């Protein structure tokens, strides 16, 4: 029996720790922040305002597939040359948010603008979902 104070690790335990570390790094590389989003609805559709600080237009991806809207972005927050960060509050510069859209919305008419870190998406209601006035005929 080994009476030394040096902890021993079986090859099996060492392998599982290594796998755990690999899984953590994979999860971190796939991880993304969920940007806060305000949704405003009016009679003509909805407007989404997503906070994406440090994101430029070329690092922003908007996709609509069926009834799913996906927002993905990468921020360009970098440390200026010659400086070194001693503390980082948010080191992850990736954003991802997914929405399920109502069938009442016209996904072919979405407009988007990005200004000062705020993405504004306008999604109008489809023609069949627009409010309309019904004429009443005299009998």
C-alpha positions in Angstrom: 0.0 0.0 0.0 1.3 3.4 -0.9 1.5 5.6 2.2 2.8 8.8 0.5 0.7 11.9 0.5 0.9 12.1 -3.3 -2.6 11.6 -4.7 -2.8 8.9 -7.3 -5.1 9.0 -10.3 -6.1 6.0 -12.2 -5.8 6.2 -16.0 -9.6 5.9 -16.2 -10.1 8.9 -13.9 -7.4 10.9 -15.6 -9.0 10.2 -19.0 -12.4 11.4 -17.7 -11.0 14.6 -16.4 -9.3 15.3 -19.8 -12.6 14.6 -21.5 -14.4 16.9 -19.2 -11.9 19.7 -20.0 -12.4 19.1 -23.7 -16.2 19.2 -23.3 -15.9 22.5 -21.4 -13.8 24.1 -24.1 -16.1 22.9 -26.8 -19.1 24.2 -24.9 -17.4 27.6 -24.4 -16.5 27.9 -28.1 -20.1 27.2 -29.0 -21.5 29.4 -26.3 -23.2 32.7 -27.0 -24.7 35.5 -25.1 -28.5 36.1 -25.3 -29.0 39.7 -26.3 -31.8 41.5 -24.6 -34.7 42.2 -27.0 -37.7 44.5 -26.8 -40.7 43.6 -28.9 -43.3 46.2 -29.8 -46.5 45.2 -31.5 -48.8 47.6 -33.4 -51.7 47.1 -35.8 -49.2 46.8 -38.8 -46.8 44.2 -37.3 -44.0 43.9 -34.8 -40.7 45.7 -34.2 -37.8 44.1 -32.4 -35.0 46.1 -30.8 -32.0 43.9 -30.0 -29.0 45.2 -28.0 -25.8 44.1 -29.8 -22.9 46.2 -28.4 -19.8 46.2 -30.5 -21.4 44.4 -33.5 -20.7 45.7 -37.0 -23.0 45.0 -40.0 -20.6 42.5 -41.5 -20.5 40.4 -38.3 -24.3 40.2 -38.1 -26.4 37.4 -39.5 -30.2 37.3 -39.8 -31.9 34.2 -41.1 -35.5 33.2 -41.5 -36.3 29.6 -42.1 -40.0 28.7 -42.1 -41.3 30.3 -39.0 -38.0 30.7 -37.2 -36.0 33.9 -37.0 -32.3 33.6 -35.9 -30.1 36.5 -35.0 -26.4 35.7 -34.7 -23.6 38.2 -34.2 -20.0 38.6 -33.2 -18.7 41.7 -31.5 -15.5 43.4 -32.5 -14.5 44.3 -28.9 -10.8 43.9 -28.8 -8.0 45.1 -26.6 -6.0 47.9 -28.3 -2.4 47.0 -29.3 0.1 47.5 -26.5 -2.5 47.1 -23.7 -3.3 44.1 -21.6 -6.6 43.3 -19.9 -6.3 42.8 -16.1 -10.0 42.1 -15.7 -12.7 41.2 -18.2 -16.4 41.3 -17.3 -17.6 39.9 -20.6 -15.0 38.0 -22.6 -17.5 36.3 -24.9 -18.3 38.4 -28.0 -20.9 36.2 -29.6 -24.6 36.7 -29.5 -27.4 34.3 -30.6 -31.2 34.6 -30.2 -33.9 32.5 -31.9 -37.6 33.5 -32.2 -40.6 31.5 -33.5 -42.7 33.8 -35.6 -46.5 33.8 -36.0 -48.0 32.8 -39.3 -49.7 36.2 -39.2 -46.3 37.9 -40.0 -44.9 38.4 -43.5 -41.4 37.1 -43.3 -40.7 38.1 -46.9 -41.0 41.8 -46.0 -38.7 42.0 -43.0 -36.5 45.2 -42.8 -33.4 45.6 -40.6 -31.2 48.4 -39.5 -28.2 48.5 -37.2 -27.3 51.7 -35.5 -25.0 52.3 -32.5 -25.2 48.7 -31.3 -29.0 48.4 -31.6 -30.6 46.2 -34.2 -34.1 47.2 -35.3 -36.2 44.6 -37.1 -39.6 45.5 -38.6 -41.8 42.5 -39.4 -45.1 43.6 -40.9 -48.3 41.5 -40.6 -49.2 39.5 -43.6 -52.0 40.9 -45.8 -54.5 38.3 -44.6 -53.8 39.3 -41.0 -54.1 43.1 -41.5 -57.2 44.7 -39.9 -59.7 45.6 -42.6 -63.1 47.4 -42.6 -66.1 45.3 -43.7 -68.7 47.2 -45.8 -72.3 46.6 -44.6 -74.8 46.4 -47.4 -78.4 47.7 -47.0 -81.0 45.0 -47.5 
